[in-house]
Amino acid sequence: MPRILLVEDNELNRDMLSRRLARRGYEVVMAVDGLQALDMAASTGPALVLMDMSLPLMDGWETTRRLKADPALHAIPVIALTAHAMEGDRERALAAGCDDFDTKPIEFERLLGKIEGLL
């Protein structure tokens, strides 16, 4: 069962997405900010990270840059999730080290396809 690290500060989004992923057979671990995300990535060894880009303490852009700079973590695929999708955000996410990009509100089947493609 692949483990997914869900990094999301909004409790409703975190709850909805984690339950839907669990029903599809994924083990979900969660972090609510960028600093916790880095700790959880190091301690739980996820197969993939779903990264909200608007986070407290350290945003998803910087968290992804640090995750990808760590030799022990750099191979973990990261999908950026953002509610504020503006032109250039996809390119910015890829430049930060994200492997893919998706928008909120989440269209679950589309996101699931991206997750499966990276795993």
Summary of the structure (lengths in Angstrom):
residues: 119
radius of gyration: 12.6
end to end distance: 11.3
largest distance: 35.4
contacts: 378
relative contact order: 0.17
helix: 45%
strand: 20%
